[in-house]
Amino acid sequence: MTLGSLWRLFARETKRWMVGGTVSVLVGVAVGLPAVTGFPANGESELALLLLSLACSLGGGYAVLFPGIRVSGGDLLIYRDWKHHPLSGKVLWILSHAVAVAGLVACIRAGGGNPSLPGLLVWLFMGPYLALTGWATAVLGTAANLRLADGEHGRNGDAGQPADTKAPGQ
């Protein structure tokens, strides 16, 4: 199961939201980076650029995350079914967490030099984290739903067990 084959399963409106949100996150980061890099030099940044960056980065991240969650459905078990997920979804999921950890480290390190800087940095990492998590959730969830529809795994993750039944004692 490839990313392209899963992409074709998304509704047109979902594709628009996810692509538009991704573009918005990229614009937000591109606008915000110069504002943040100039901040330590003079202690101030252009407020209009920061607000535009905030709106684009976080708004775009949520514009990807919410459709990604909606597409994934309710039976997504990320860690339990890890070996069954497609590689593209795994990579996106790991990358989203790497961005979150890198953002946390960057904010902690920046706070040592200037206590105001982590507040400026947070959405530069948060927008990409939300977008990557949305894409990962959409890919992993769609693949899981396809596996359920094909009867590969039941709701409990057991091959061959019907999805609407539970094992004894559950």
C-alpha positions in Angstrom: 0.0 0.0 0.0 1.6 3.2 -1.1 1.1 6.8 -0.2 -0.3 7.5 -3.7 -2.8 4.7 -3.5 -4.0 6.0 -0.1 -4.1 9.6 -1.4 -6.6 8.6 -4.1 -9.0 7.4 -1.4 -9.2 10.9 0.3 -12.2 13.0 -0.7 -11.5 16.1 -2.8 -12.3 18.5 0.0 -10.1 16.6 2.4 -7.2 16.9 -0.1 -7.8 20.6 -0.4 -7.7 21.2 3.3 -4.6 19.1 3.8 -2.7 20.5 1.0 -3.8 24.1 1.7 -2.9 23.6 5.4 0.5 22.3 4.5 1.2 25.3 2.2 0.0 27.6 5.0 2.4 26.0 7.5 5.3 26.4 5.1 4.4 30.0 4.5 4.1 30.6 8.3 7.5 29.1 8.9 9.1 31.0 6.0 7.7 34.3 7.3 8.5 33.6 10.9 12.1 32.5 10.6 13.5 35.9 9.6 11.4 37.5 12.4 12.7 35.1 15.0 16.3 35.1 13.8 16.3 38.9 14.0 14.9 38.9 17.5 18.1 38.0 19.5 20.1 40.7 17.6 17.9 43.7 18.6 15.4 42.2 21.0 12.4 43.1 18.9 10.6 41.6 15.9 8.1 43.0 13.5 4.7 42.3 15.1 2.8 42.0 11.8 5.2 39.3 10.5 4.9 37.4 13.8 1.1 37.5 13.7 1.1 36.4 10.1 3.5 33.6 10.9 1.5 32.5 13.9 -1.8 32.5 12.0 -0.4 30.6 9.0 1.7 28.1 10.9 -0.9 27.1 13.6 -3.9 27.6 11.4 -2.4 25.5 8.7 -1.3 22.8 11.1 -4.9 22.5 12.5 -6.2 22.6 8.9 -4.2 19.4 8.2 -4.7 17.8 11.6 -8.6 17.8 11.8 -9.2 16.3 8.4 -6.4 13.8 9.1 -8.2 12.7 12.2 -11.6 12.6 10.4 -10.2 10.5 7.6 -8.5 8.0 10.0 -11.7 6.9 11.6 -12.0 5.5 15.1 -10.1 2.2 15.0 -6.6 3.4 14.6 -4.2 1.7 16.9 -0.8 3.2 16.2 1.5 1.3 18.4 -0.4 -2.0 18.7 -0.6 -2.4 14.8 2.8 -0.8 14.1 4.1 -3.7 12.1 1.0 -3.6 9.8 1.2 0.1 9.0 2.7 1.4 5.7 6.2 2.7 5.8 5.1 6.2 4.6 2.8 6.5 7.6 5.5 5.3 10.0 8.0 7.8 8.7 5.5 10.7 9.0 4.6 9.6 12.5 8.3 9.4 13.6 9.1 12.7 11.9 6.3 14.5 13.6 7.6 13.4 17.0 11.1 14.3 16.0 9.9 17.8 15.1 8.2 18.1 18.5 11.3 17.0 20.4 13.5 19.3 18.3 11.1 22.2 19.1 11.2 21.5 22.8 15.0 21.4 22.8 15.2 24.6 20.7 12.8 26.4 23.1 14.7 25.2 26.2 18.0 26.3 24.7 16.7 29.6 23.5 15.2 30.4 26.9 18.7 30.4 28.4 19.7 33.3 26.2 16.5 35.3 26.1 13.3 34.4 28.1 11.0 35.8 25.4 12.4 33.8 22.5 10.8 30.4 23.3 7.4 32.1 22.9 8.3 33.1 19.4 9.8 29.7 18.5 6.9 27.6 19.7 4.6 28.0 16.7 7.5 27.6 14.2 7.7 24.0 15.5 4.0 23.5 16.5 2.6 24.1 13.0 4.9 21.5 11.3 4.2 19.1 14.2 0.5 19.4 13.8 0.7 19.1 10.0 2.9 16.0 10.1 0.7 14.4 12.7 -2.4 15.1 10.6 -0.7 13.5 7.5 0.5 10.5 9.5 -2.9 10.0 11.1 -4.6 10.2 7.8 -2.2 7.7 6.1 -2.1 5.3 9.1 -5.9 5.5 9.6 -6.8 5.0 6.0 -4.5 2.0 5.7 -6.0 0.5 8.9 -9.5 1.0 7.6 -8.6 -0.7 4.4 -7.1 -3.6 6.3 -10.3 -3.9 8.4 -12.4 -3.7 5.2 -10.3 -6.5 3.7 -10.7 -8.6 6.8 -7.0 -8.7 7.5 -7.5 -7.8 11.2 -10.4 -7.7 13.4 -11.0 -4.9 15.9 -8.8 -6.7 18.4 -6.0 -6.9 15.9 -6.4 -10.7 15.6 -6.3 -12.1 12.1 -9.3 -14.1 11.2 -11.5 -12.9 14.1 -14.6 -11.0 12.9 -14.5 -7.3 13.6 -17.8 -7.2 15.5 -16.9 -9.8 18.1 -14.7 -9.8 21.1 -12.5 -12.6 22.4 -13.8 -14.4 25.5 -13.2 -12.4 28.6 -13.1 -9.0 26.9 
